[in-house]
Amino acid sequence: MIGFIKKDLVVVKSNFKLLGILMVVYTFMALLGKMDLSFIMPFVSVMLMISTFSYDTYNKWDAYSVTLPDGRKNSVKSKYITTIILILTVSIITIILSFIISYINTKTINYEQILSSSVGTIFGTLLVLTIMYPIIYKFGIEKGRIAIFLIVFGIIIIGGFLIKYINLSFLTSTLSFLKNYLILIIILITIIMVYASYKISIRIFNKKEF
């Protein structure tokens, strides 16, 4: 499986220069107070990983990988592991830069705000991963983009409907009760989401023929 991970890292490496340029640009914008750095870079890293699916399709990598021992399982597992490694690495760099920017702009470092924003961003990024990867494995990268758009559009509509009709006061009181355990709950939910997504992707990939 190490070889699968190295392959994805080599593919992503070709985009590291772009990632570096974006980080410099967004850091400069954050210094000017135009944006929050923690909300963008982890999502960019996921987009870079999604580009590896196009590379695999173009070079017929999947057809080759299934001929290797545990090729199907390792192919899927390596995607998830590589993506998580990239998200965490970029998030750590982003947190450090956010500390520096906070100190330059305010002469203080708001550790709690920066860390909570970063945890929320990591959760949101991994949520995107858990939705997108099974869809891409099911429909392919091109059709997958259309399916993802439709799902996101549907979530927005359903979310707007729920916000309009659910009892927000009950939700607020529940969140207040869970506040002390929020980080632990987020971590637990994230692990469950990623594991479930991974198992679904493997099941889909095992049924594909090349």
Secondary structure, 3 states (H helix, E strand, C coil): CHHHHHHHHHHHHCCHHHHHHHHHHHHHHHHCCCCCHHHCHHHHHHHHHHHHHHHHHHCCHHHHHCCCCCHHHHHHHHHHHHHHHHHHHHHHHHHHHHHHHHHHHHCCCCHHHHHHHHHHHHHHHHHHHHHHHHHHHHHHHHHHHHHHHHHHHHHHHHHHHHHHHCCHHHHHHHHHHHHHHHHHHHHHHHHHHHHHHHHHHHHHHHHCCC
